[in-house]
């Protein structure tokens, strides 16, 4: 089996026309695993339980293999074996390579990517590093107070969304895990909960909340510190509070009392919670943890992220499991090192401190600022991903790869650490990202012998 664990058997292989089959959606961090896809005449004709955002992406998809595109080297179509040989030559000669991406890759693929970075002494950065670095750095410093989404669903009677708009980004979050769902100890569902939204402007989620607190981004840290002080019953000056936060002391006292009055509270933060310079974003995450700890002196409160789209949290988990660090590791000295803010792959790319790069998945390229894209074009780089993505045309070597959840089965990890199986809709016509990486590792290790492609004798 590819990557040693996952079968390439797809939904197409065991679903008859007109039948329905279970499916896990990878569109957002919810990873909804209760979808049912109805197939007819080789296509998905209905996606039951899918949200309005995911449904258009699923309905109409063919369940038969697409045409297999050819790899490219310097814009020329070549065979798989030649593409792997050329890519391995670049990697074998590199001394400061970067490996980036894996935002929508399976856990099994990330494991092979970490092994490749280790072998060539590269710096690897996985998932959505802009959101990950502050959150993980804060957790390493002060810890976290978390829970599974199932526990939140069954117990939370107060739900806070901080810099998050799940109705837009995670449409089924409320009905599955937080605001609207009926839980074992909250059988009334939405009427049994108080929902609070803290954000810089009114959002779709704020429109249905019981409490909305408008906070300027530059005042978020002060608001969190005042809330913590109020929970600790520390005397504060009303004028200074309003000056520092832009909110009245009465509003913040009311919110603090609501939080303390929860039987069980859940604090959800979105990707915007990590905005700004890493040090400032990390401070906000640390302060949230401090607030949650204070609340736990009086009640039960947990903090959970909404989760980025795809499998960023799974990628982080695998890298931490394999190296001890996440979301970025430098293998350049022969053992894993993590230097947040100093030796990140994104930072090295922006400064041009690399001699080769591998980008895995289109989202990795999409997230690069223009300056980093310009730097990337000055060095040899390898792209693994969708043939239709613009990076496929720009890369030095482009390796067309199967898409997890469409052509590739595997495992994704939800934001709360629960791992879920992801099925393929159809048999893959191209090698998976993991198969390409396996072939590259084999080819790099051949040291001058002919390298093979996925599926060939040398590429296994």
C-alpha positions in Angstrom: 0.0 0.0 0.0 1.2 3.6 -0.6 3.0 5.0 2.5 2.7 1.6 4.1 -0.8 2.1 5.6 -3.6 3.3 3.4 -5.4 1.3 0.7 -6.0 3.1 -2.7 -9.4 1.5 -2.8 -11.9 4.3 -3.6 -15.6 5.0 -3.2 -16.0 4.2 -6.9 -14.7 0.7 -6.3 -17.5 -0.4 -3.9 -20.5 1.9 -4.6 -23.1 0.9 -7.1 -24.9 3.5 -9.2 -27.7 5.2 -7.3 -26.3 4.1 -3.9 -25.0 6.4 -1.1 -21.7 6.1 0.7 -20.2 7.8 3.7 -17.6 10.5 3.2 -15.4 12.8 5.3 -15.3 16.4 4.0 -11.9 18.1 4.1 -13.1 21.6 3.1 -12.7 23.2 6.5 -11.4 22.4 10.0 -14.7 20.8 11.0 -13.8 17.6 9.0 -17.5 16.6 8.9 -17.6 12.8 8.8 -21.3 12.4 8.5 -21.7 13.2 4.8 -23.4 10.8 2.4 -22.6 11.0 -1.3 -25.1 9.7 -3.8 -23.5 8.3 -7.0 -25.1 7.9 -10.4 -23.6 7.2 -13.8 -20.0 7.8 -12.5 -20.7 11.1 -10.8 -21.7 12.5 -7.4 -25.3 13.7 -7.8 -26.0 14.6 -4.2 -24.0 15.4 -1.0 -26.3 14.9 1.9 -25.5 16.8 5.1 -22.9 18.9 3.2 -22.9 22.7 3.9 -23.6 25.2 1.2 -19.9 25.8 0.8 -18.8 22.2 0.4 -21.7 21.0 -1.7 -20.8 22.8 -4.9 -17.3 21.3 -4.6 -18.6 17.8 -4.4 -21.7 17.5 -6.5 -20.8 16.9 -10.1 -17.4 15.3 -9.4 -16.6 12.3 -11.6 -15.8 9.1 -9.8 -13.8 7.7 -12.7 -10.1 8.4 -13.0 -9.1 11.6 -14.8 -6.4 11.6 -17.5 -2.9 11.3 -16.1 -0.9 14.4 -16.8 2.9 14.2 -17.4 5.5 15.7 -15.1 7.4 18.7 -16.3 11.1 19.7 -16.2 11.8 23.3 -17.1 8.4 23.5 -18.8 8.9 20.3 -20.9 6.8 17.2 -20.5 8.9 14.2 -19.5 8.4 10.7 -18.1 8.1 10.1 -14.4 11.5 8.4 -14.2 13.3 11.4 -15.7 11.4 13.9 -13.5 12.4 12.0 -10.4 16.0 11.7 -11.5 16.2 15.5 -12.2 14.6 16.4 -8.9 16.8 14.0 -6.9 19.9 15.6 -8.6 18.8 19.0 -7.3 18.1 17.7 -3.8 21.3 15.7 -3.5 23.3 18.7 -4.4 21.6 21.1 -2.1 23.0 22.4 1.2 20.1 24.6 2.4 16.9 23.1 1.0 13.4 24.1 2.1 10.4 21.8 2.3 7.1 23.6 2.7 3.3 22.9 2.5 1.3 19.8 3.4 -1.7 21.9 4.3 -4.1 19.4 2.6 -1.9 16.3 2.7 -2.6 13.2 4.6 -0.8 12.3 7.8 0.9 9.5 5.9 2.3 11.9 3.3 3.6 14.3 6.0 5.5 11.4 7.6 7.3 10.8 4.3 8.0 14.5 3.9 9.6 14.7 7.3 11.8 11.7 6.4 12.9 13.4 3.2 13.7 16.7 5.0 15.8 14.7 7.6 17.7 12.8 4.8 18.7 15.9 2.9 19.2 18.2 5.9 16.4 20.6 5.0 14.3 23.1 6.9 10.7 21.9 6.9 7.6 23.9 7.7 4.1 22.3 7.6 0.5 23.5 7.6 -0.5 27.1 8.0 2.7 28.5 9.6 1.3 32.1 10.0 -1.4 30.9 12.3 0.6 28.0 13.8 3.8 29.6 15.1 2.2 32.0 17.6 -0.3 29.4 18.8 2.2 26.6 19.3 4.9 28.9 20.8 2.3 30.0 23.4 1.4 26.4 24.1 5.0 25.5 24.6 5.5 28.4 27.1 2.3 28.2 29.2 0.5 25.0 28.1 -3.2 24.8 27.2 -6.6 23.7 28.6 -8.4 21.8 25.8 -11.0 19.2 25.1 -12.5 17.2 22.3 -15.3 18.7 20.3 -17.5 15.9 21.5 -17.0 17.1 25.1 -17.8 20.7 24.1 -20.9 19.5 22.2 -22.2 17.6 25.2 -21.3 20.0 28.0 -20.8 23.6 27.0 -23.5 26.1 28.0 -21.4 29.2 27.3 -19.5 29.4 23.9 -17.1 32.2 23.0 -15.9 32.9 19.5 -12.8 35.1 19.7 -11.7 36.6 16.3 -13.7 33.9 14.6 -16.7 33.8 12.3 -17.6 30.1 12.0 -20.8 30.7 10.1 -18.6 31.9 7.2 -15.5 29.8 7.6 -16.9 26.6 9.2 -20.6 26.6 8.3 -21.5 23.4 10.2 -19.5 24.2 13.4 -22.6 25.4 15.3 -24.8 22.5 14.4 -22.2 19.8 15.0 -20.0 21.0 17.9 -20.9 24.3 19.5 -23.8 26.8 19.4 -26.8 24.9 18.1 -26.2 21.2 18.7 -28.1 19.3 21.3 -25.8 17.8 23.8 -26.1 15.2 26.6 -26.1 17.9 29.3 -27.5 20.7 27.1 -30.5 19.0 25.6 -32.1 22.3 24.7 -29.5 23.0 22.1 -29.2 26.7 21.2 -31.7 27.9 23.8 -29.7 26.3 26.5 -26.5 28.2 25.6 -25.1 31.7 25.8 -23.1 32.6 22.7 -20.5 35.4 22.8 -18.6 36.9 19.9 -15.5 39.1 20.3 -14.3 40.7 17.1 -13.4 43.9 15.4 -16.6 44.2 13.4 -20.0 42.6 13.2 -20.0 39.2 11.5 -22.5 36.6 10.4 -21.8 34.7 13.7 -22.2 37.9 15.7 -25.6 38.5 14.2 -26.9 35.4 16.1 -25.0 35.8 19.3 -26.3 36.8 22.7 -23.4 39.1 23.3 -21.2 40.9 20.8 -18.2 42.8 22.0 -16.5 45.0 19.4 -12.8 45.3 20.0 -10.1 47.0 18.0 -7.3 44.6 17.0 -4.7 46.7 18.8 -6.7 46.5 22.0 -7.4 42.8 22.1 -4.5 42.0 24.5 -5.7 44.8 26.9 -9.3 43.4 26.8 -8.0 39.9 27.6 -5.9 41.3 30.5 -8.8 43.3 31.9 -11.1 40.2 31.7 -8.5 38.2 33.6 -8.2 40.9 36.2 -11.9 41.0 36.7 -12.1 37.2 37.1 -9.4 37.4 39.7 -11.4 40.2 41.4 -8.6 42.7 41.1 -9.7 46.4 41.4 -9.5 48.4 38.2 -10.0 52.0 37.2 -13.0 52.5 34.9 -11.4 55.4 33.1 -8.1 53.6 32.4 -10.0 50.5 31.3 -12.0 52.4 28.7 -8.9 54.3 27.5 -6.9 51.0 27.1 -9.6 48.8 25.6 -12.2 51.1 24.0 -14.8 49.2 26.0 -16.7 50.3 29.0 -15.9 48.7 32.3 -19.6 47.7 32.7 -19.5 45.8 29.4 -16.4 43.9 30.4 -17.7 43.2 33.9 -20.9 41.8 32.4 -18.9 39.5 30.1 -16.6 38.4 33.0 -19.7 37.5 35.1 -21.2 35.6 32.2 -18.0 33.6 31.7 -17.7 32.8 35.4 -21.4 31.8 35.6 -20.9 29.0 33.0 -21.3 25.4 34.1 -18.9 24.5 31.3 -17.5 27.1 28.9 -15.7 26.7 25.5 -13.5 29.5 24.0 -13.0 29.1 20.3 -10.3 31.1 18.5 -10.0 31.5 14.7 -7.0 32.0 12.4 -7.3 35.8 12.9 -6.4 35.4 16.5 -2.8 34.9 15.4 -2.6 38.0 13.3 0.2 40.5 13.5 3.9 40.0 14.5 4.6 36.6 16.0 5.5 38.1 19.4 2.3 40.0 19.7 0.1 37.1 18.5 1.9 34.8 20.9 1.2 37.2 23.8 -2.5 37.1 23.0 -2.6 33.3 22.9 -0.7 33.2 26.2 -3.2 35.6 27.8 -6.2 33.6 26.6 -4.6 30.6 28.3 -4.1 32.6 31.5 -7.7 33.7 31.4 -9.0 30.2 30.9 -6.9 29.0 33.8 -8.4 31.7 36.0 -11.9 30.7 35.0 -11.1 27.1 35.9 -10.6 28.2 39.5 -14.4 28.9 39.6 -15.9 26.7 36.8 -14.9 24.5 33.9 -13.6 26.3 30.8 -11.6 25.0 27.8 -10.0 26.7 24.8 -10.1 25.1 21.3 -9.2 26.4 17.8 -11.6 26.3 14.9 -8.9 24.7 12.8 -7.5 25.7 9.5 -8.9 24.2 6.3 -7.4 20.9 5.3 -5.0 19.0 7.6 -2.7 21.7 9.1 -3.2 20.2 12.6 -2.5 16.7 11.4 0.7 17.9 9.7 1.8 19.7 12.9 1.1 16.5 14.9 3.1 14.3 12.6 6.1 16.7 12.6 6.0 16.9 16.4 5.7 13.1 16.7 8.7 12.6 14.3 11.0 15.4 15.4 9.8 16.8 18.8 8.9 20.2 17.3 6.2 21.9 15.2 5.3 23.6 12.9 8.9 24.1 11.6 12.2 22.2 12.1 15.7 22.6 10.8 17.6 19.3 10.1 20.6 21.1 8.7 23.0 20.2 11.6 22.1 16.6 11.6 19.4 16.7 14.3 16.2 18.6 14.6 16.3 22.2 15.8 13.4 24.7 16.2 14.2 28.4 16.3 10.9 30.3 16.0 11.3 33.7 14.2 14.9 33.0 13.3 15.2 29.9 11.1 11.7 29.4 9.8 11.3 28.2 6.2 9.1 31.1 5.3 11.7 33.5 6.7 14.6 31.9 4.9 12.6 31.9 1.7 11.9 35.6 2.0 15.6 36.4 2.6 16.8 34.1 -0.1 18.7 31.9 2.3 18.1 28.6 0.4 19.5 26.8 -2.6 16.5 24.5 -3.4 12.9 24.2 -2.4 10.0 21.7 -2.4 6.4 23.0 -2.2 3.8 20.4 -1.5 0.3 21.4 -2.5 -1.1 24.5 -4.1 -2.0 26.3 -0.9 1.7 26.5 0.1 2.3 28.6 -3.1 -0.9 30.6 -2.7 0.2 31.8 0.8 3.6 33.1 -0.3 3.9 37.0 -0.5 5.0 38.4 -3.8 8.6 38.9 -2.6 8.9 35.3 -1.6 7.6 34.1 -5.0 10.2 36.3 -6.7 12.9 34.7 -4.5 11.6 31.2 -5.3 12.0 31.9 -9.0 15.7 32.5 -8.6 16.5 29.0 -7.3 15.5 25.5 -8.5 12.3 24.4 -6.9 10.0 21.4 -7.1 6.2 21.5 -6.9 4.0 18.6 -6.0 0.3 19.2 -6.6 -2.6 19.8 -9.0 -1.8 20.1 -12.7 -4.2 23.0 -13.0 -2.5 25.1 -10.3 -0.3 28.0 -11.6 2.7 26.7 -9.7 2.7 23.7 -12.0 3.7 26.0 -14.9 6.2 28.0 -12.9 8.2 25.3 -11.0 11.6 24.0 -12.2 10.2 20.5 -11.8 6.4 19.9 -11.5 5.1 16.5 -10.3 1.3 16.1 -10.8 -0.1 14.5 -7.6 -3.4 13.0 -6.5 -5.6 15.1 -4.2 -6.4 13.8 -0.7 -10.1 13.1 -0.4 -10.6 13.1 -4.2 -8.0 10.7 -5.6 -6.2 9.7 -2.4 -7.3 8.0 0.8 -5.5 8.5 4.1 -5.9 10.1 7.6 -6.6 13.7 8.7 -6.4 15.0 12.2 -9.1 17.4 13.5 -8.2 20.5 15.6 -9.0 18.6 18.8 -6.5 15.8 18.0 -9.1 13.2 16.8 -7.8 11.4 13.7 -10.4 10.6 11.0 -10.1 8.4 7.9 -10.5 10.2 4.5 -11.8 8.2 1.6 -11.0 8.7 -2.1 -13.8 9.4 -4.5 -12.1 7.7 -7.4 -8.9 5.7 -8.3 -5.8 7.9 -8.6 -4.4 8.5 -12.1 -1.3 10.2 -10.8 1.0 9.1 -7.9 0.2 10.6 -4.6 2.4 13.2 -2.9 3.6 10.5 -0.6 4.6 8.2 -3.5 6.5 11.0 -5.2 8.4 11.7 -2.0 9.1 8.1 -1.4 10.6 7.9 -4.9 12.7 11.1 -4.3 14.1 9.6 -1.1 15.0 6.4 -3.0 16.5 8.4 -5.8 18.6 10.7 -3.5 19.9 7.6 -1.7 21.0 5.9 -4.9 24.0 8.3 -5.1 24.7 8.2 -8.8 22.7 5.1 -9.7 19.7 5.5 -12.0 16.7 6.8 -10.1 13.2 5.5 -10.7 9.7 6.9 -10.6 6.7 5.9 -8.5 5.6 2.5 -9.6 8.9 1.5 -11.1 11.2 -1.0 -9.6 13.7 1.6 -8.4 11.0 3.9 -7.1 9.4 1.5 -4.7 
